[in-house]
């Protein structure tokens, strides 16, 4: 991946066009364990020979590194992350 993309970061962020996904989650019931994007990343990593990279693990990774904001809209962190990501004050 380093040879092909320059870094793992460039590879992984390329799946979201280098823009975090800001889900406007109103209830924990709306939070997904997987998405179409995490499915795609998982399949691609498996094709490259990696293991233990199922879609749920990949989606959790996406949340952990800030590719996805699944904080509830009334959570102070949602507002903070949205402001930082989109340049709001």
N, C-alpha and C positions, 0 to 999 in steps of 0.2 A: 504494500500500500504506500509505503514511503516513496518508492521509486515511481509508482503510478500517479500519486496524488501530492506528494511532497511531505505529507504528515497524515496521521490517523485523524487528527482534528479536521483537516480539510476534507478528507473522505467522508467522515460522519456528518459534518455540517452541510455538505453538498446535498444531502437528502432533503434538507429544508431550505435550500437556496440561501444558506447562511443567515436565516432570519428565524428567531425563536417563535414557536407557536404559542399564542396567548389564548388559551381556552378560558372562556368566561363561564366557569363552573359555578352554579348556584347551589348545588347540593352534592354531597359525596356520592350520591347514587348515580350522578352523571359522569364521574371519573371512570375512565376506561382502563382496563389492564393491558390492552394491546390496541394498536391502530393499524391502518393500512401501511403507514410508513414504517412502523416497527416490524411489521411482517416482512416488508421488502428488505429492510436492513438485515434482519435475521437470516433470511434466505440467501442474501448476497454474502454474508459472512460465512455461512455454512458452505457455500459454493467455493469459498476461498480456503476451506479446510479447518475453520474454527469450530470449536465444540462449546456446549453450554451457553449458547447465544440464542435461546428461544425468544420469541416475540415479547413475552412478558418481562423477561430480564432486560431486553433491549429498551422497552418502554420505560422501565424504572431507571435505566441508565440515562435515557433522554431527559427524564425529569431531574435527575441528580446533577446533570451538567448544564441545565438551563435551556435545553432545546425546547422544552415544553413547560409552560406555567399552568399547573393544575390547582393552584391555590384557589379557594373559594373567593368569589368576587367581594365578599364582605370582610375578608381577611386583610389585615394591614400589609402582609407580604405581597398579596396580589397587586395592590396599588403601588407598592414600592417597586416591584419587578416591572410592572407595566410602565411606570414612569421612567425607569432606567432604560428599558428596552426601546421605548418609543419616543424618548426625549420630552416627556411631559413633566411639568413642574409640580 
